[in-house]
Amino acid sequence: MTMKNKFTEADMKAFAPAEKLGIIATVSEEGLPHMSLLTSVMAAGHDSLIVGEFCQGLSKYYMQQNKKIGFAILTLDKKLWRGKALWTHLKKEGPEYEIYNQQPMFRYNTYFGINTVHYFDLKETTSGGSALPLVSVVQSAVLTKMAKSGAAKGSEVRVLSHFGENIFNGLDSLKFLSFIAEDGFPVIIPVIQCQAADSSRLAFHPGAFGSELKMLQPGMTVAVFCLTMQMEDVLVRGIFSGYSRCRGVKLGTLDIDWVYNSMPPNHGQIYPPVPLKRVVNF
């Protein structure tokens, strides 16, 4: 990938529309990768990013605490930008605030609008937007589907819900993997071919984005964010177990130990189960 530290005019124009996918990776308080779908991400200038907030989730909290983020922007023509940035400040008014709330998605929404704008200094980004390697993605997805049953753990404990397992196994769903690099910034790698071997393990053939997936080391904590075109999504985190051959196919596997629902209006941890608490104050 060719990297640079500024957006071009073409870059800024490409992901100015609200109709795109924006994935933001942050660092949790424990130093672990976290990801959210934030389609409001856009460039505020050649060397800055902004994100509009309409509901409070963990990502907005983490980005203010650690400040280092990774981002991936996928436009409707399947062009992909990735990079890293540093959170600097937020505002609840100003020209960017007005731009967000003039967009049809927020201007005519009865239930929410943008209430806060987060600002970031761009540190690094890919050049010009790269096309998704659809041929290698499809080939890797087919190989994963053929071999993943050989990677199943067979655990009696259900980690992913049936809903979560189904959206991971949808061949039209999108998945992004994140880990924390040596410089402390979270890295995002598309891993669209990733699927659930069973409810407690993910598997993927490293044919698409293979040179980047080689950076993963056994024992590394990795997050994978999965979403559908209906904006259904789930975030998991776990330990990367390395690469091995299953049914003659090379697969990387991730043992899931944490599942999070990032869909509004009720964000929250799903696994391990959180005990119910009695409500005493209303």
N, C-alpha and C positions, 0 to 999 in steps of 0.2 A: 504494500500500500504506500502511496505517496502522501506524506503528511506535510501540513503547513500550519501556520499559526494565525491565519486570517481567512475569513469568508470572502469570496468574490461576490460581485453583484449578482451573477447567475445563481450562486448558492443561495443567497438571501431571498431572491425571487422564488426559487424552487420550493422552499419550505415555509414561505409566508402564509399560504392558505391553511385554514383550520383542518381541511380534509387531508389528513396524513396520519401516520403512526409516529408517535414520539415515545421512546423508552428512556427513562432516566435511571441510572444506577447510582446508589448512594452507599455510604458505609455506616453500618449500625454502631450502636454504643459498644458492642462487643468486638468491633472490627471486622464484621462479616458483611458480605455483599447483600444488597437489597435492591429490588427493581420495581418500578411502577410505570403504568401507561399514563403519560402526560402529553396529550396531543397539542397542548397550548404552547409547546416549546417553539421558539423562533429566534431569529437573529435581530438584535437591537442595533447592531452596527457591524463593521467588518471584524471587530475583535471582541464582541460581546453577545451573550445569549440572554433570553428572558424566558420565564415560565409563569403562566398565569394560574393562580390558585382559586378554585371554587369550592373545594372541600378539603378538610384537614386530614392528612394521612401520615404514615410514618416517614415517607420520603421527604416531606417538607420540613419535618423536625430534624431528620438526620442531616440534610444538606446544610442546615444552619449550624449544627454542632460540629461536624467534621469539615465541611465546606468543599471537599473534593468530590466531584461527580464524574460519571461517564455518561455519554448520550449516544443514542442511535435514532436517526430520523429516516423513515421510509416513506417516500412519496407515492402517489397513485400510479405513476409510471414505472414503479419498481426500481427506483434509484435510491441508493443507500448512502447516507453520511454517518460517520461515527467520529468520536473524539472525546476530549476531556476538558473540563472547565472548573473554575473555582468560584464558589458562591461569595458574593461581596456584601449585598444588602437587599432590603425589600422596601417597597413603597405601596401605599394604599391610595395613591392619586398620581396624576401626572400624565404625560402624553401617551405612554405605553398602556397605562390603565385605560385611557379613553379608547385607544385602538382596539384593545381586546373587547371591550364592552359595546363596540359598534359592530362587531362581527355577528352575523345572523345567528350563529350557534348560541351566543350568550345574550344578545340584545333582545331576542324574542322568546327567551326561555323563562317560563313563569316561575320556576323553582330555584334557579341559581344563576348568578352572574359571576364574573371574576371579581374577587374582593381584595386580592393581594397580588403584586407582581414581584417575582424574585429575579435578581440580577446576577449575572455570572461573567467573569473574565474568561474568554476563550484561551485555552492553553495549546490545544492541538486538535486538528481535524483532518479527515481524509480530503483529498483534492477532487473537486468537481462532481462528486457523487458517482458511485460505482453501481453498475447493473448487477442485480442478483444473478448468481450463476445457476439458472433454473435447471439446466440439464444435469449438473452434478448434484443438485439438491434432490431432484426426483430419483436419480439413481441411488443415492444414499438412503433415501426414505424407503425405497423398495427393498434394498438389502437389509435395512433395519427391521422392517416388517417381517421379512422371511426368517431372520435369525433371532429375534428378540426373545422368543419363548425359551431358547436355550440359556438366556441370561437371568431368567426369573429366579427369585429367591425362595418362593413358596412359603413365605411367612404367613402364619395364621392371623397376625395382627394387621388390620386394614389401616394403611397410612393415608393414601389418597382416597377420597370418596369415589363412588362410582362416577359421579359427575366429573371430577377432576381427571380420573383415568380416561374417561371417554374423550374429553377435549384434548388431552395429550396424544391420543391415538387418532385423532382426526387428521387426515393427510392434508387438509386445507388449513389447519391451524398454524400459527406462527410461534416460534420459540426462540428465545434469546438467552444465552448463557453469560454469567458474569462471575469474575473472581477479582480479588484485590492484588494488583501488581506490586512490584517491589517499591515503586515510588509512592505507594499509598492510594493511587487513583484506581477506581473500579474500571475494569475492562469489559466491554460488551462484544460478544461474538454471536452472530446468527447461528442457530443450530436447529433449523427448521425440520430436519430429518429426525430429531429426537422423539422417542415414543416411550410409553410405559411398558416395561417388560412384565410388571405386575404392579400392585398398588404401592410397593415399597422400593421399587428400583426403576430408574430410567436408563435407556440404552440408545446409543446412536453410532452410526457408521461415520467415520471421519473423512468421507470423500469430499464433502463440501466444506470450504473454509478449513481444510485439513492442516495447512501450514500454521494457522493460528491455534487450532485445537491441540497441536503438538506441545503447546506451552503448558498444558495441564499436567500436573504431577500427582501420582497416587497420594492420598491423604489430604489433598487440598480441599478446602471448603468452597463449594460452588453453589450458585443460585441459578435456577432456570425459571424464566417467566414464560407462560404459555397463554395465548389469547386467540380467539376466533374472530371471524368477520362480523359476528353478532355482538362483539365487545364483551364476551364472556372471558374471564381470565382467572388464572391461579398462579401463585408463586410458590416454589418449593426451594428448599435448601438442603444440602447434604454433603457427603464425603465422596469425592471422586475416587473410584477404585482402580483406575488404570484401564489399559486396553488388553483385551484377550480375544481369542477366537471362539465364537459360538456358532455351531453348525457350519463351520468353515468360513465364517465372515468375521472380520475384525470389528469389534464393538468396544466403545467406551461405555462404562457404567457408572451411575451415580446412585448411592444408597441414601434415600430420603430420610431425614430426621426432623423436618420442620415443614409445615404447610400453612400458607397464609392466604386469606381472601382479601384481595385488594380492590374488589368492586364496591363502589359506593351504593347505598349510603352507610353500610355497616362493615367497615374494615375490621379485620381481626384474625387472630391465630386460630387455626382449625386443628392442627396436630403439632405437638401433643395436646390432647383436649384440655381446655381451660375450665376449671371448676366453676360452676354457677355460684354467684354471690347473691345473697339476700339483699333486696333493696329496702333500706330503712329510712332514707331521706328522699322526699319527692319534690 
